[in-house]
Amino acid sequence: MRKNNKAKYVGYAAFAAGLSAACQAHALNAPDFLVYNIGPVYLRPHVSLSEIYNDNVLYRQRAQDRVSDLITTIKPGLNFFFGREDDNFITLDYTYGQYLYLDYDEFNTSDHSIGFGFRYKGTKTTIEGTDRIQMLSGILGGDIRANQAVVDWTSFNDNYRVSYDMTEKTGVYLQGRHDSRDYESGINLFDRNTLMATSGFRFAATHKIDLFGELHYGQDAVNPNRAGDKKGPHSWFFGGYVGVKGDFTSKLTGTAKIGYQTREYSDGSTPPNALLAQLTLDQQIGDKTQVSLNFSRRDIVSVQYVGQGSGRSYTANQLSLNVRQGIGSSGKWSVSAHGSYRYNEFDPTQAYPDRKDNWYRIGCGLNYDAQEWLHSSLGYEFAKFESSDSRILDYDANRITLQIALGY
């Protein structure tokens, strides 16, 4: 059933335009309504509003099956912060997301996101952690395809780290990570749960560059959401990295590490060992240009159900480039461009004898930062997905996004 939501969209658009105009015309003092504090305790409300045109909402392959729509997204939230960002702190954030489709209101969804973080810094010991719970709903695309349009799922992510500086130049650390995704019942996707522990050391080669090495051990578990689907095997993995991070020059910072990992399934099978890598580089060019280059090679367990051979891992290689260029002397205007390529190679099984996925994204944007707390942007993105497996639909999509965000 479709409904006419045009009145709602006109109201949201008028609200965004009016808010922006009021902030500029009256030069409102942001702390008066965006930051409430009593000593070291801060409450910071935030909200974003966007209009997204998508010409392939359902990620269909054939032209006659494509559905386009205009999607309004509004995300209000509240952040609690206690302490200092450069020292010890505790923070808690809640964001609510509402997604409204102009023509196809059966796709309307809402999200809830709760995030927690803290850091304690002693003389030699630092303890820090983050937790995030997301109750999500939406249309899945890319390498995950479901047997229904709108899918509900809950995501949990927890990361904790304890670091100890033995000397001025050396230190050790322990890190624990938990990731899980719990899909609704009746869906042709696996729930996935990952637990991983990492131990590592660092050595300060210079006052700006650290060398480090680490070992990790973990487990992946998958469980079906349909009564007739076969449960996939659990798996255990073990590996390690060596790497370098820091300020390589006065304008180039980043991290580079390379590693190796083995995996074994509970049914006794052993997939090929995986070469792992991660590269993150940030380059400042002049006063107005920033360039970011990222590459990762990871070993991931698939949540896609395909009968025998389900719950197996694949290697995901992803390369991305982001460029931002300031315009003019005010420091408020900028243009940006981004591109990414992801290549998935699945372990050979009876279900996936030779599956390989290619995923491309390219886009550009115009950004205006009217104030430190008021941001707006207009962007375009083209996405294309291709798979060698005929059961996975190829598609491409064009998206245009207009967004305004208020808050710190």
C-alpha positions as CSV (number, residue, x, y, z in Angstrom):
1,M,0.0,0.0,0.0
2,R,1.3,3.4,-1.0
3,K,0.7,6.7,0.8
4,N,1.3,10.3,-0.2
5,N,4.0,11.5,2.2
6,K,4.7,14.7,0.2
7,A,3.4,16.9,3.0
8,K,5.9,15.4,5.4
9,Y,8.8,16.0,3.0
10,V,7.8,19.6,2.4
11,G,7.7,20.1,6.2
12,Y,11.2,18.5,6.7
13,A,12.7,20.5,3.8
14,A,11.2,23.7,5.2
15,F,12.5,22.9,8.7
16,A,16.1,22.4,7.4
17,A,16.0,25.5,5.3
18,G,14.5,27.6,8.1
19,L,17.0,26.3,10.6
20,S,20.0,27.1,8.4
21,A,18.7,30.5,7.6
22,A,18.0,31.3,11.2
23,C,21.4,30.2,12.4
24,Q,23.1,32.4,9.7
25,A,20.8,35.4,10.0
26,H,20.8,35.7,13.8
27,A,24.4,34.3,14.4
28,L,23.2,32.0,17.2
29,N,25.7,31.0,19.8
30,A,26.0,27.3,19.3
31,P,26.8,26.4,23.0
32,D,23.5,28.0,24.0
33,F,21.5,25.2,22.4
34,L,24.0,22.5,21.3
35,V,26.1,22.1,24.5
36,Y,24.8,21.9,28.1
37,N,27.4,21.5,30.7
38,I,27.9,21.4,34.4
39,G,31.6,21.3,35.1
40,P,33.2,18.4,33.2
41,V,29.7,16.9,32.3
42,Y,28.4,17.8,28.8
43,L,25.1,17.0,27.0
44,R,25.3,17.6,23.3
45,P,22.2,17.1,21.1
46,H,22.7,16.5,17.4
47,V,20.5,16.0,14.3
48,S,21.0,15.4,10.6
49,L,18.5,15.6,7.8
50,S,19.1,14.2,4.3
51,E,17.3,13.7,1.0
52,I,18.5,10.8,-1.1
53,Y,17.5,10.0,-4.6
54,N,18.2,6.3,-5.5
55,D,17.4,5.0,-9.0
56,N,17.7,1.3,-7.9
57,V,16.3,1.0,-4.4
58,L,16.0,-2.8,-4.6
59,Y,19.3,-3.5,-6.2
60,R,17.8,-5.2,-9.3
61,Q,19.7,-6.3,-12.4
62,R,17.1,-5.9,-15.2
63,A,16.0,-2.4,-16.2
64,Q,12.3,-3.3,-16.0
65,D,12.7,-4.4,-12.4
66,R,14.4,-1.2,-11.1
67,V,12.6,0.9,-8.6
68,S,13.6,4.5,-7.9
69,D,12.5,6.7,-5.0
70,L,13.3,9.8,-2.9
71,I,14.2,8.9,0.7
72,T,14.1,11.3,3.6
73,T,16.4,10.4,6.5
74,I,16.2,12.3,9.8
75,K,18.5,11.3,12.7
76,P,18.2,13.1,16.0
77,G,20.4,12.1,18.9
78,L,22.0,13.0,22.2
79,N,25.6,12.6,23.4
80,F,26.7,12.5,27.1
81,F,30.3,13.2,27.8
82,F,32.3,13.4,31.0
83,G,36.0,14.2,31.2
84,R,38.4,15.5,28.7
85,E,38.9,14.2,25.1
86,D,42.7,14.3,25.4
87,D,42.7,12.5,28.8
88,N,40.3,10.3,30.8
89,F,36.6,10.3,29.7
90,I,33.4,8.5,29.5
91,T,30.9,9.0,26.7
92,L,27.4,7.6,25.8
93,D,25.6,8.4,22.6
94,Y,22.1,7.6,21.3
95,T,20.9,8.2,17.7
96,Y,17.5,7.4,16.3
97,G,17.1,7.1,12.5
98,Q,13.9,7.4,10.5
99,Y,13.9,6.5,6.7
100,L,10.8,7.6,4.8
101,Y,10.2,6.6,1.1
102,L,8.2,9.1,-1.0
103,D,6.4,6.6,-3.2
104,Y,7.0,3.2,-1.6
105,D,6.2,3.6,2.0
106,E,6.2,-0.2,2.6
107,F,10.0,0.2,2.7
108,N,9.9,2.8,5.5
109,T,12.2,1.8,8.4
110,S,13.7,3.1,11.6
111,D,17.0,2.4,13.4
112,H,18.4,2.8,17.0
113,S,22.1,3.1,17.7
114,I,23.7,3.2,21.2
115,G,27.4,3.8,21.7
116,F,29.6,3.8,24.8
117,G,33.2,4.6,25.1
118,F,35.8,5.3,27.8
119,R,39.5,5.9,28.4
120,Y,41.6,5.7,31.6
121,K,45.2,6.9,31.4
122,G,47.6,6.2,34.2
123,T,51.3,6.8,34.5
124,K,52.1,3.7,32.4
125,T,48.8,1.9,31.9
126,T,46.0,2.9,29.5
127,I,42.6,1.1,29.5
128,E,40.1,2.0,26.8
129,G,37.1,0.5,25.2
130,T,34.0,1.0,23.0
131,D,30.7,-0.7,22.7
132,R,28.0,-0.2,20.1
133,I,24.5,-1.8,19.8
134,Q,22.5,-1.1,16.6
135,M,19.0,-2.2,16.0
136,L,18.8,-1.8,12.2
137,S,16.3,-2.3,9.4
138,G,16.7,-1.8,5.7
139,I,17.2,-3.2,2.2
140,L,20.4,-5.2,1.8
141,G,22.6,-5.0,-1.3
142,G,26.1,-5.8,-2.5
143,D,27.4,-9.3,-1.6
144,I,24.6,-10.0,0.9
145,R,21.2,-10.8,-0.7
146,A,18.1,-11.7,1.3
147,N,14.9,-13.5,0.4
148,Q,12.8,-10.4,1.3
149,A,13.1,-6.6,0.6
150,V,13.3,-5.2,4.1
151,V,15.4,-7.0,6.7
152,D,15.7,-6.4,10.5
153,W,18.9,-7.2,12.3
154,T,20.8,-6.3,15.5
155,S,24.5,-5.6,15.5
156,F,26.9,-5.8,18.5
157,N,30.5,-4.5,18.5
158,D,32.8,-4.4,21.5
159,N,36.5,-3.5,21.6
160,Y,38.7,-3.2,24.7
161,R,42.4,-2.6,24.9
162,V,44.9,-2.5,27.8
163,S,48.3,-1.0,27.0
164,Y,51.4,-0.9,29.3
165,D,54.5,1.2,28.6
166,M,57.5,-0.8,29.9
167,T,59.9,1.9,29.0
168,E,59.8,5.2,27.1
169,K,60.4,3.2,23.9
170,T,58.7,-0.1,24.5
171,G,55.3,-1.3,25.4
172,V,52.9,-4.3,25.3
173,Y,49.1,-4.5,24.9
174,L,46.2,-6.9,25.1
175,Q,43.0,-6.4,23.0
176,G,39.7,-8.1,22.9
177,R,37.0,-7.9,20.2
178,H,33.5,-9.1,19.9
179,D,31.3,-8.7,16.8
180,S,27.9,-10.3,16.1
181,R,25.0,-9.8,13.7
182,D,21.6,-11.3,14.6
183,Y,19.1,-11.4,11.7
184,E,15.4,-11.8,12.0
185,S,13.9,-15.3,11.9
186,G,12.9,-16.7,8.6
187,I,15.6,-15.0,6.6
188,N,18.1,-16.9,4.4
189,L,21.1,-15.4,6.2
190,F,23.2,-16.7,9.0
191,D,23.7,-15.0,12.3
192,R,27.4,-14.6,12.9
193,N,29.4,-14.2,16.1
194,T,33.1,-13.4,16.2
195,L,35.4,-13.4,19.3
196,M,39.1,-12.5,19.0
197,A,41.9,-11.8,21.4
198,T,45.1,-10.1,20.4
199,S,48.5,-9.6,22.2
200,G,51.2,-7.3,20.9
201,F,54.2,-5.2,21.5
202,R,55.5,-1.8,20.2
203,F,59.0,-0.3,19.8
204,A,59.5,3.4,19.2
205,A,62.0,3.4,16.4
206,T,62.0,7.2,16.5
207,H,60.0,9.8,18.5
208,K,57.4,9.7,15.8
209,I,57.4,6.2,14.4
210,D,56.5,2.9,16.2
211,L,57.2,-0.6,15.0
212,F,54.9,-3.3,16.3
213,G,54.0,-7.0,16.1
214,E,51.0,-8.9,17.3
215,L,49.4,-12.4,17.5
216,H,45.6,-13.1,17.5
217,Y,43.4,-16.0,18.1
218,G,39.6,-16.2,17.6
219,Q,36.4,-18.1,16.8
220,D,33.6,-17.5,14.2
221,A,30.2,-19.1,14.8
222,V,27.3,-19.1,12.4
223,N,23.6,-20.1,13.0
224,P,20.7,-20.3,10.5
225,N,17.5,-18.4,10.8
226,R,15.2,-20.9,9.0
227,A,14.1,-24.2,10.5
228,G,15.1,-26.2,7.4
229,D,18.6,-24.7,6.8
230,K,21.6,-26.7,7.8
231,K,23.8,-25.2,10.5
232,G,27.2,-24.1,9.2
233,P,30.4,-25.2,10.9
234,H,32.2,-23.1,13.6
235,S,35.8,-22.2,12.8
236,W,38.9,-21.2,14.7
237,F,41.6,-18.9,13.4
238,F,45.1,-18.0,14.4
239,G,47.4,-15.4,12.9
240,G,49.6,-12.4,13.4
241,Y,50.9,-9.1,12.0
242,V,54.0,-7.0,11.9
243,G,53.8,-3.3,11.0
244,V,54.7,0.3,11.4
245,K,52.7,3.4,12.3
246,G,53.3,7.1,13.0
247,D,54.2,10.4,11.3
248,F,56.4,9.3,8.3
249,T,56.9,13.0,7.3
250,S,55.5,16.3,8.6
251,K,52.5,15.9,6.3
252,L,52.2,12.1,5.9
253,T,50.8,9.9,8.7
254,G,49.5,6.3,8.7
255,T,49.7,2.6,9.5
256,A,51.0,-0.3,7.5
257,K,50.9,-3.9,8.6
258,I,51.1,-7.3,6.9
259,G,50.1,-10.7,8.4
260,Y,49.2,-14.3,7.9
261,Q,46.3,-16.4,9.2
262,T,45.2,-20.0,9.3
263,R,41.6,-21.3,9.8
264,E,40.1,-24.7,10.7
265,Y,36.4,-25.7,10.7
266,S,34.6,-27.8,13.2
267,D,33.9,-30.4,10.5
268,G,37.7,-31.0,10.1
269,S,38.1,-29.1,6.8
270,T,40.9,-26.6,6.4
271,P,40.6,-23.7,3.9
272,P,43.7,-22.2,2.3
273,N,45.8,-20.0,4.6
274,A,45.2,-16.3,4.1
275,L,47.7,-13.4,3.6
276,L,46.3,-10.3,5.5
277,A,47.2,-6.7,5.1
278,Q,46.1,-3.2,6.1
279,L,47.3,0.2,4.9
280,T,46.1,3.6,6.0
281,L,47.8,6.8,4.8
282,D,46.8,10.5,5.2
283,Q,48.6,13.1,3.2
284,Q,48.3,16.9,3.6
285,I,49.1,18.7,0.4
286,G,49.5,22.4,0.9
287,D,47.0,24.2,3.1
288,K,43.8,23.1,1.4
289,T,44.2,19.5,0.1
290,Q,43.9,16.2,2.1
291,V,44.3,12.8,0.5
292,S,43.5,9.5,2.2
293,L,44.5,6.1,0.8
294,N,43.3,2.8,2.5
295,F,43.8,-0.8,1.6
296,S,42.8,-3.9,3.5
297,R,42.9,-7.7,2.9
298,R,40.7,-9.6,5.3
299,D,39.5,-13.2,5.9
300,I,35.7,-13.1,6.5
301,V,33.0,-15.8,7.2
302,S,30.1,-15.4,4.8
303,V,26.5,-15.0,6.2
304,Q,24.9,-16.1,2.9
305,Y,23.0,-19.4,3.0
306,V,23.6,-21.6,-0.1
307,G,23.0,-25.1,1.2
308,Q,26.0,-27.4,1.5
309,G,29.2,-25.3,2.0
310,S,27.4,-22.5,3.8
311,G,29.2,-20.6,6.6
312,R,32.6,-20.7,4.8
313,S,35.1,-17.8,4.6
314,Y,36.2,-15.6,1.8
315,T,39.0,-13.1,1.2
316,A,37.9,-9.5,0.9
317,N,40.4,-7.0,-0.8
318,Q,39.4,-3.4,-0.6
319,L,41.1,-0.3,-1.9
320,S,39.7,3.3,-1.4
321,L,40.9,6.8,-2.2
322,N,39.4,10.0,-0.8
323,V,40.4,13.6,-1.7
324,R,39.2,16.8,-0.2
325,Q,40.0,20.2,-1.7
326,G,39.3,23.6,0.0
327,I,37.8,26.4,-2.0
328,G,38.4,30.1,-1.4
329,S,39.9,31.8,1.7
330,S,37.0,31.4,4.1
331,G,37.7,27.8,4.9
332,K,34.0,26.9,4.7
333,W,33.7,25.6,1.1
334,S,35.3,22.4,-0.2
335,V,34.9,19.8,-2.9
336,S,35.5,16.1,-2.4
337,A,35.9,12.9,-4.5
338,H,36.1,9.3,-3.5
339,G,36.5,5.9,-5.1
340,S,36.7,2.3,-3.9
341,Y,37.1,-1.1,-5.3
342,R,36.4,-4.4,-3.4
343,Y,37.2,-7.9,-4.7
344,N,35.8,-10.9,-2.8
345,E,37.3,-14.4,-3.5
346,F,35.4,-17.3,-1.9
347,D,37.1,-20.5,-0.8
348,P,36.2,-23.2,-3.3
349,T,33.4,-25.4,-2.1
350,Q,30.6,-27.5,-3.7
351,A,28.3,-24.5,-3.1
352,Y,30.7,-21.9,-4.4
353,P,33.2,-23.7,-6.8
354,D,34.5,-20.4,-8.3
355,R,32.7,-17.4,-6.8
356,K,34.4,-14.0,-7.2
357,D,32.7,-10.6,-6.6
358,N,33.7,-7.1,-7.8
359,W,32.2,-4.0,-6.2
360,Y,33.0,-0.5,-7.5
361,R,32.0,2.9,-6.0
362,I,32.8,6.4,-7.2
363,G,31.5,9.8,-6.2
364,C,32.0,13.5,-5.6
365,G,30.6,16.2,-3.4
366,L,30.3,19.9,-2.6
367,N,30.6,20.7,1.1
368,Y,29.8,23.9,3.1
369,D,30.7,24.2,6.7
370,A,28.8,27.3,7.8
371,Q,29.9,26.9,11.4
372,E,31.9,24.4,13.4
373,W,28.5,22.9,14.4
374,L,26.6,23.4,11.1
375,H,27.5,21.3,8.0
376,S,25.8,20.8,4.7
377,S,26.7,18.8,1.5
378,L,25.5,17.8,-1.9
379,G,26.9,14.5,-3.3
380,Y,26.7,12.0,-6.1
381,E,27.7,8.3,-6.0
382,F,27.7,5.5,-8.6
383,A,27.9,1.9,-7.4
384,K,28.3,-1.2,-9.4
385,F,28.3,-4.8,-8.2
386,E,29.2,-8.0,-10.3
387,S,29.5,-11.6,-9.3
388,S,30.7,-14.7,-11.2
389,D,27.9,-16.7,-9.4
390,S,24.6,-16.5,-11.3
391,R,22.6,-16.7,-8.1
392,I,23.9,-13.3,-7.0
393,L,22.3,-10.5,-9.1
394,D,24.6,-7.9,-10.7
395,Y,23.4,-4.4,-10.4
396,D,24.3,-0.7,-10.6
397,A,22.8,2.3,-8.8
398,N,23.0,6.1,-8.9
399,R,22.5,8.1,-5.7
400,I,22.2,11.9,-5.2
401,T,22.3,13.1,-1.5
402,L,21.6,16.5,0.0
403,Q,22.3,16.7,3.7
404,I,22.4,19.1,6.6
405,A,23.9,18.2,10.0
406,L,23.6,20.2,13.2
407,G,25.8,19.4,16.3
408,Y,29.3,18.7,17.5
